[in-house]
């Protein structure tokens, strides 16, 4: 499907300016970035700002094998579950460090 200027998209915000959820029609009209006119691709690329330096310590990507039921419970707790696991592990490490110093 080629990009067609004649399509007038439905505003993606409601009367209060809140972003609305996409409809099936929105998805049907959507086209891949690569099919947009080159001038629009260039314009959109120019708007992308490089990421600045991290303000907090970086995290390391690791692979860890956990019991399936544990992972299911963690994921069921909702978004942010990995951050909560990191926090719990930090607390455990801190507690272990205190016990060894005592």
C-alpha positions as CSV (number, residue, x, y, z in Angstrom):
1,X,0.0,0.0,0.0
2,X,1.5,3.3,-1.0
3,X,1.3,6.5,1.0
4,X,-1.7,8.5,-0.2
5,X,-2.0,12.2,0.7
6,X,-5.7,12.1,0.0
7,X,-6.5,10.2,3.2
8,X,-7.6,12.5,5.9
9,X,-6.8,10.7,9.2
10,X,-9.1,10.8,12.1
11,X,-7.5,12.9,14.9
12,X,-5.7,10.8,17.4
13,X,-6.8,13.0,20.3
14,X,-10.2,13.5,21.8
15,X,-11.9,16.8,22.6
16,X,-9.8,17.2,25.8
17,X,-6.6,16.6,23.9
18,X,-6.1,13.1,25.3
19,X,-4.6,10.6,22.9
20,X,-7.2,8.0,21.9
21,X,-6.7,4.3,21.3
22,X,-6.2,3.3,17.7
23,X,-9.1,1.7,15.9
24,X,-9.1,-1.1,13.3
25,X,-9.5,1.6,10.7
26,X,-6.4,3.4,12.0
27,X,-4.3,0.2,11.7
28,X,-5.7,-0.5,8.3
29,X,-4.6,2.9,7.0
30,X,-1.1,2.7,8.6
31,X,1.9,2.1,6.3
32,X,5.4,1.1,7.1
33,X,7.9,3.9,7.6
34,X,9.8,2.8,4.5
35,X,6.7,3.5,2.4
36,X,6.4,7.1,3.5
37,X,7.7,9.7,1.0
38,X,11.4,10.2,1.3
39,X,10.9,13.9,2.2
40,X,8.7,12.9,5.2
41,X,11.2,10.1,6.2
42,X,14.0,12.7,6.2
43,X,11.9,15.1,8.3
44,X,11.0,12.5,10.8
45,X,14.6,11.3,11.1
46,X,15.8,14.9,11.8
47,X,13.4,15.1,14.8
48,X,15.1,12.2,16.5
49,X,17.3,13.4,19.2
50,X,20.3,11.3,20.4
51,X,20.0,9.9,23.9
52,X,22.0,11.8,26.5
53,X,24.3,10.3,29.0
54,X,22.7,8.1,31.7
55,X,22.2,9.9,35.0
56,X,22.1,6.7,37.1
57,X,24.3,3.7,37.0
58,X,23.7,1.4,34.0
59,X,22.2,-2.0,34.5
60,X,23.7,-5.2,33.1
61,X,21.7,-7.6,30.9
62,X,22.0,-11.1,32.3
63,X,20.4,-14.4,31.7
64,X,19.0,-16.2,34.8
65,X,16.9,-19.4,35.0
66,X,14.0,-19.1,37.4
67,X,11.2,-21.5,38.2
68,X,8.2,-21.0,35.9
69,X,5.7,-20.4,38.7
70,X,8.0,-17.7,40.1
71,X,8.2,-15.9,36.8
72,X,4.4,-16.2,36.2
73,X,3.7,-14.6,39.6
74,X,6.2,-11.8,39.0
75,X,4.8,-11.0,35.6
76,X,1.2,-11.2,36.9
77,X,2.1,-8.4,39.4
78,X,2.0,-6.1,36.4
79,X,4.3,-3.6,34.7
80,X,7.5,-2.8,36.5
81,X,8.0,-6.4,37.8
82,X,11.6,-6.5,36.7
83,X,12.4,-3.3,38.6
84,X,10.7,-4.8,41.7
85,X,12.8,-7.9,41.3
86,X,15.9,-5.7,41.1
87,X,14.8,-3.8,44.2
88,X,14.2,-7.0,46.1
89,X,17.6,-8.4,45.2
90,X,19.3,-5.1,46.2
91,X,17.7,-5.3,49.6
92,X,18.8,-9.0,50.0
93,X,22.4,-8.1,49.0
94,X,22.4,-5.2,51.4
95,X,21.1,-7.5,54.2
96,X,23.7,-10.1,53.5
97,X,26.5,-7.6,53.5
98,X,25.3,-6.3,57.0
99,X,25.2,-9.9,58.3
100,X,28.8,-10.6,57.1
101,X,30.1,-7.4,58.7
102,X,28.5,-8.2,62.1
